[in-house]
Amino acid sequence: MTTPRARTVWTFVITSLAAFMVSLDNLVVTFALPQIRADLGSGLEGLEWTVNAYTLPFAVLLLIGAALGDRLGRRRIFTLGLTVFTAGSAAAALAPSIGVLIAARAVQGAGAALVLPLTLTILSAAVPPQRRGAALGVWGAVSGLAVALGPLIGGAITDGAAWQWIFWLNVPIGIVTIPIALRRLTETRGPSTKLDLPGVAIGATGLFGVTLGLVRGEGHGWTSAPVLASLILGSLAVAAFVAWELRLEARGGQPMLPMSLFRNRGFAAVNVATVLFSVGMFGAIFLLAQALQNVFGYSPLEAGLRTLPWTAMPLLIAPIAGPLSDRTGGRPLLVTGLLLQAAGLAWIAATMTTGMSYGQLVPAFTLAGLGMSLFIVPIATVALGSVRSDQQGLASGANNAVRELGGVLGIAVLSSVFANQGGYGDAQHFINGITPALWVGVAALVAGALAGLVIPGRPAVAPSPVADDATTARPNLEPVTI
């Protein structure tokens, strides 16, 4: 018979492992893109979708993952998500073409959206209240470590074996974890709520249409009928989603994303800043990961190692920035972080040449990493502190979904600029494209800093969104994702 202590340990191990695995796939594929392009004969559009096909369903379905768990059973939906993610990983590893790889990545993203929010809810329910803060802190650190190690792991696997093994790595972990989760996790449910499935369908259609138009615009022509149709129909669907959510909320229903949250100045401003943060950073790292290999000739592993001054910086800065945020409020750190990131990207854009050394990039990478750290540490506290305690679960999910969607837009927009001004020809051609694209990222980050100035100076520190009765708590998602 399993003791309560042993069950808690098992719960922590299972949920942390799952969170690590799905968070890792945010960036792990980025440094394999040149090899994927060569092996599968893909162009820029295919590479964009290789990343966005994971992020887009992840962002759209993130808000409904916890609700499904509350309604149908958290352990059941968690293991279903793991099964979907594992199957998607195997399909990605076996993909014979870029189209199949993109479809498999979408399956992965859908599975991850069911897994990640429930890792936190399940863990919260299993840990005694007096130890919950420490457990959730370690959970957040595990997710952050996955993102920091993503480039390194992706580069090492691609160098040592092949890019397919990035996805094969998930399969045995999933196969082992699923039966253990079914045996060791306790089934819990939350308040039974009606799922906003029309909202999910309308929102997903709109976001897919807009993203499709942005990704295809440069290759097919911005005024071509397919691109214009995608952009117009996608925008109309996004407007219809907003109208549907407003109508549902006005009638006392349970919308996927209550629009009333955005009437709050602080919440609206912090989400605008979050979108612009992701536009600048996701778009930049998508292109810079390829520049390190295509322009400077580094192997995938060497390129992954050389981005650590950027991607691993939160692990060093978070212990310092956390207490500082408590003393000064989140706004100064958010604004400073965005400006430092903008300065780092501007440094690279202004100095990048085909003959520059890695040492010349280190200060800029470090500056961008420092800025990223100062932004991500207080973001959850600021977002949650701007809403009522009973809205914190939805506010946290919305902020994380907005961050992922900003990444989708960032990759699409910066890649479009890159393709218009340069491309995958020789090294100089790549530089010609990435330089103006990085300046667009700089502009997005500066605009995000301006939005951050609208956030109230010292929002009240919100109580923890994890209630003492954790079986009815809504999750507060705080993985460090970029």
N, C-alpha and C positions, 0 to 999 in steps of 0.2 A: 504494500500500500504506500502510495506516495505521500510524504509529509508536506504540510503547507510550505515549509522552507524550500524543500526540493522542487515543488511545483513553481514557486516564485523564481528560483534559479533557472529552471527549464524555460519558463516564459521569457525571462530576460535574454537568455541565449538565443532562443528561436526568433524573437522579434528583432533583436539587434542584428542578427545574421541576415534576416530578410530585408531590413532597412538598408544595411550595407550593400546588399546585392542590387537592389533597385536604384539606389542613389548612385552607385558606381557607374551604371549604364548611362547616366547623364552625359559624362565626358569621356568614358573609356574608349569610345569608338573614334573620337576626334582625331587622334594621332595615327589611326589606321587609314584615314581617308585617301592619302596618295596611293596606298597599295590597293584599296578597293577600286579606285578609279582605274588603275592599270589592269587589275585582274578581270573586272567586269565590264570594262570599256565604258565607264560612266563619264558624263560631263558634269559641269557645275550643278546643273539642276538636280541630277540624281544624287549628288553628294549632299545637297541641301536637304533633300527629302530623307536621306538616310538618318540625319539628325532630327529633323522636324517631325518625321513620322512617329518617333518615340515621344517627343515632347508634347505634340498637339493633343493626342488622346489622353495622355497623362494629365495635362492641365484641365481639359474639359471634364473628364470623369472624376477628377480628384474630389470635387465637391459632393459627389454622390456616393463615393466609396463608403464613407462612414455611415451614411443614411441606410445603405443596403445592409451593412452589418448590424445596425440597430434593429432593423426590421426582420431580417432573415437569420440572424445569428452571426456574431463576429468571427468565431472560429471557422464557421462554414464559408463565409465570404473570403476570409483571409486565405484559407487553403485553396479556394477556387482561384483567387488572384495569383497565388504561387504557381498553381497548375498552368494557368494561361501564360504567365510570364515564362515558365520553363519551356512550354511547348513553342512559344514564340522564339525563344533563344535557340532551340534546336533547329527550327525552320530557318532562322537567320544563318546559322552555321552551314546549313546545307544549300543555301540559296545559289542557284546557277546563274542568276541574272540580277541586275540592279532592281528591277521591278519586284521580284520575289523578296529580295532583301528589304525593300521599303515596306512591303506588306507585312513581313515578319516583325519588323521593328514596330509597326502600329499595334500588332498583337501584344508585343512586349509592353508597350506603353499603357495599353488598356489593363493588362494584368498588374502593372506597377501601381496604377491608380487605385486598385482595390487593396493592394497590400500596404502601401505606405501609411495612409491615415489610420488603418486598423492596428498597425504595430504599436502605435502610441496608445490607442484606446485599450487594447488588450493588456499592455504592460501596466497602464494606470490602474486597471481593475485588479491586477494581481499583487501590486506592491502596497504594503501598509502606508497609510497617509504620512506617517512621520519619516518614511524613507523615500517617498515618491519624488521629491525634488532631486535627490541625488541620482536616482535611477533614470529620471528623464534627462538629467544633465549628461549622463554617460551616453544615453541614447542619441542625444544631439551631437555629442563628440564623435560617435561612431559614424553617423551620417556625414559629418564634416570630413572625417578621415577618408571616407569613400571618395568624396569629390577631390580631395587633395591628392590621393593616390591614383585617381582615374587615369590621368595622362601617363603616369609612370608605369602602371600595370598594362595599359593598352599598348604603350610603346615596347615594353619588355616582351609581351606575348607576340606582338607582330614581328619583332626582331628575331625572337628565339624560335618561333614556330611559324604561324601564319595568322592573318587577321581572323580567320574563322574560329580560332581557339579563344578569342575574346568572348564569343557566344557559347562555345562548348563548355567553358568554365562554369557557367550558370547551371548547366543541366544536371551534373551529379549532385550539386548542392541542393537544387530543387527536389530531385528524386529522394534524397535522404531526409530533407527537412519536412516535406509534406506528411509522410506517415507519422513522424515524431510529433508534428503539430497536432494532428488528429488525436494522438494518444495522450499528449502531455498538457495541451491547453484546455482550459475550462471554457465551456460555451457560455457566453453572456449575451444579453440583448439590451437595447435601450428603449426609450419610448417609441412605440410603433407609429411611424409617420408615413404620410402619403408621398410617394416619390414623384418628383417633378419631371417625369419622362418627356413630356412635350418640350419643356425648357431645355433639357439636355439635347434633344434632337435638333431644335431650332438653333441653339447656340453653336453646336458642333458644325452644322451646315454652314452657318455664317462665317465662322472662323476658318473652316476649310476653304471656302470660296475665296475669301480675302487672301489667305496664304497662297493658294494655288495661283491667283493672279499675280501676286508679287514675285513668286518664284519663276513663273513662266514669262514675265513681262519682257525681260531683256532678250531672251532667246527668240520669242515669237513676235515681238513688237508690241509696244504699249498700246497702240491703237488697233491692234488686230481684234477681230470679233471674239475669239475664245478668251483672250485676256480681259477685254472690257466686260464681257458677260460674267466672268468669274468675279471681278471686282465689284460690279454693280449688284449682281444677285447676292454676293456675299455680304455686302454692306446692307442691303435690304433685309437680309435674314438677321443680321446683328441688330438692326433697328427693331425688327419684329420680336426678337428675343427680349429686348429691353421692354417693349410694350407688353409682352406676355407676362413678364415678371412683375411689372407694375400692376397689371390687372389682377393677377393672382394674389398679390399681397393686399390690394385694396379690398378684395373679397374675403379676406381672412384665411387664405390658403397658405401653403408652405412652399414658397418659391425656392428654387435651387440657389439663387443669389438675390437676396432682398435688395432692391434698388434704394430703399430708404437709408441703407448704410452710407451711401455716397452723398446723402444730403449733409452729412457731418463733414465740416471743412477739414478737420484733421485726418479723418479716414480717407477722404477723397484725395487729399494732397499726398499722403504717404503712398497711396497706390499709384498715383501718377509718377511719383519719384521711383517707385519700384519698377514700373514698366520701362521707364527710360534707363534705369540702371541695367536692366537685362538686355535692352536693345544695344547699348554700348558694349557691354562685356561679352555676351554670348556671340554677337556678331564679330567682335574683334578676335576672340580666342578661336573661333571657327577658321578664320583666315590666317592668323598667326601660327597656328599649329601646322598648317600646310606650308607657310613661308619658311619655317625653320628647316623643313625637309626639301622643298622645291627650290628655294633660293640659296640657302646656306649649306645644303648638302648633308645635314645630320640624318642619322638613322632614326626610326621611330622612338627607340629607347633613349637615344641621346637628346632628341627633341623633348621628350617627356621630362627627363631630368632637368633640362634647362628652363622649364617653366615653373619649377618648384618655388623659386623666389616669389612668384605670383600666386599660384594655386594653394601652396601650403602656408602662406602667411597668416590666414585666420587661426591656425592652430597655435601660433606664437602670440598673436595680438589679442585674441579673445579674452584670456584671463586678465589682461590689463584694461581692455576697453569696457568690459562688463561693469566693474566697479566705477569706472569713470562715468559711464552712462547714468548710473544711479545717482551720482552727485550733480551732474550738469544737466540732466535731461537728454533725451535722444536726439533732438533736433541738431545741436551743434555737431555731433558725431556724424549724423547722416549727411549733412551738407558738406562738412569737411571731407568725408570719405568720397563723395561723388566728385568733388573738385580735385582731390588727389588722383583719383582714377582718370579723370579727364587729362590731368597734367601728364600722367604716365603714358597714356595713348598719344597725346600730342607730341611728347618727346620722341616716341617711336616714329610717328608719321613725319616729323620734321627732319629726322636724322637717318632713316633707313636707306641704305644703299646696298648694292650687291657685294661690295667689298668690305662692309663693316664687320667687326669682330663681335663675338658673343659678349665679351666684356663691356662693350658699349651698350648692350641691351639690358644688362643686369640692373643698373639704377632705375631704368624705366619700369621693368618688371616688378622690382621691389616697391616702387612708388604706387603702382597700380594695385599690388597685393595689399599694401598698407591701407589704401583707400577702400578696397573691397572689404577688408576686415572691419573697418570703422563703420561701414554701412550695414553689414549683415548682423552685427552683434545687437544693436538696439532696435532693429526693424520690427521684430515681433512685439516687443514691449510697446513701441510707439503705436503700432496698428491696433493692438488690443486695448491700450490705454485710451483710445479715442472713442470706444463704444461701450455700451452697457455690459455688465458681466454676463447677462443671459444671451448676448450676441457674440461673445468672444469666439465660440467654436466656428461659427459661420465667417466671422471676420478673419480668423486665422487661415481658414481654408481658401477664402477669397484672395487674400494677399499672396498665398503660395501659388494659386492658379494664375493670378495676374503676373507673377514673376516668371512662370514658365511660358506664358503666352508672349511676354515681352521678348523672351529668348527666341521664339519662333519668328517674330517680326524682325528682330535684330539680324538674324542669319539671312532672312529673305532680303531685307533692305540693303545691308552692307554688301551682300553678294551681288546684288543687282548693280550697285555702283562699281564694284570690282570688275564685273564682266563688261560694263560699258566703257571703262577706262583702260582695261588691261586684259589679263587672262592667263591661261596656262602655257603660253609660249615659252620663251626663254626667261631667265631670271629677271632681266630688266622689265620685261612685259608684265611679270607678276608684280614687281615693285610699282609699276605705273598704275596698276589696278588697286593694290592694297592701300597705297598712300591716301587717295581721296576717300576710300571707304573708312579708314581709321579716323579721318577728320569728321565724317558723319557721326561716328561713334562718340567722338569728343563733343560734338554739338549736342547729342542726346544726353550725355552725362551732365553737361553744363545746364541744360534745360531742366534736368532732374534736380540739380542743386537749387535752381530758382523755385521749383515746385516745393522743395523741402523748406524753404523760408516761410511758406504759408502755414506750415504745421505749427500749432500752438507751442509756445516756448517750453513749458514744462508740463506736459500732460500728466494727469494723475496716474500713479502707478496702479495698474489694474490688478485686482486679485487674480489668483491663478485660475485659469479656465478649467482646471481639473478639479471637479468637486470632490468632497470627501466620499460621497457615494460614487465611486469611480465607475460603477456599472452603468450609470446614466450620464456620464460626462461626455461632452463633445471634445474631439481631439484638438490640440493646439500643435499644428505642424511646424516644426522649426528646424528642418534639415538645412545644412549649409549648402545651397545649390547655386551654381553660377552658370 
